[in-house]
Amino acid sequence: MESISKALVLAIQYLGSERNDEDFTEDDDLKVVEDMAAIIQGASENEKLTLIRVARELGLNEWASNIGIE
């Protein structure tokens, strides 16, 4: 669960930060998403299977493939 926890903390911290269009660009947003995907790619097989299952339950059938864990 460490990989998922790291990715979640990173996402929440970034989304909760005081950012504005002058300081943060779409490139910054993309970098954070890529960083989270890289962390998740290093997750254990059980973590990945859980993420895939949950994504599918949420109707996000292509999500796992899009971030490279399937």
C-alpha positions in Angstrom: 0.0 0.0 0.0 3.0 2.3 0.2 3.0 3.1 -3.5 -0.7 3.9 -3.6 -0.3 6.0 -0.4 2.5 8.0 -1.9 0.6 8.7 -5.1 -2.5 9.7 -3.1 -0.6 12.1 -0.9 1.1 13.6 -3.9 -2.3 14.1 -5.6 -4.0 15.6 -2.6 -1.1 17.9 -1.8 -0.9 19.2 -5.4 -4.7 19.6 -5.7 -4.9 21.3 -2.3 -2.0 23.7 -3.0 -2.6 27.4 -3.6 -1.9 27.4 -7.3 -2.9 29.8 -9.9 -2.5 30.0 -13.7 0.5 32.4 -13.4 2.6 30.0 -11.3 1.3 26.6 -12.5 0.8 25.5 -16.1 -0.7 22.5 -17.8 2.8 21.2 -18.0 3.0 21.3 -14.2 -0.3 19.4 -14.0 1.0 16.8 -16.5 4.2 16.4 -14.5 2.3 15.6 -11.3 0.1 13.1 -13.1 3.2 11.5 -14.7 4.9 11.3 -11.3 1.9 9.6 -9.7 1.7 7.2 -12.6 5.4 6.3 -12.1 4.8 5.7 -8.4 1.8 3.5 -9.2 3.8 1.5 -11.8 6.2 0.5 -9.0 3.3 -0.8 -6.9 3.1 -4.4 -5.9 1.1 -6.8 -8.0 -1.6 -6.9 -5.4 -1.8 -3.1 -5.3 -2.0 -3.0 -9.1 -4.8 -5.7 -9.2 -6.7 -3.7 -6.6 -6.3 -0.5 -8.6 -7.4 -2.2 -11.8 -10.5 -3.7 -10.1 -11.5 -0.4 -8.5 -11.0 1.6 -11.7 -13.3 -0.9 -13.5 -15.9 -0.6 -10.8 -15.8 3.2 -11.4 -16.3 2.6 -15.1 -12.7 3.6 -16.0 -12.0 0.5 -18.1 -9.0 2.0 -19.9 -7.4 3.7 -16.9 -5.0 0.9 -16.0 -3.8 0.6 -19.6 -3.4 4.3 -19.9 -1.1 4.6 -16.9 0.9 1.4 -17.9 -0.1 -1.1 -15.2 -2.1 -3.5 -17.4 
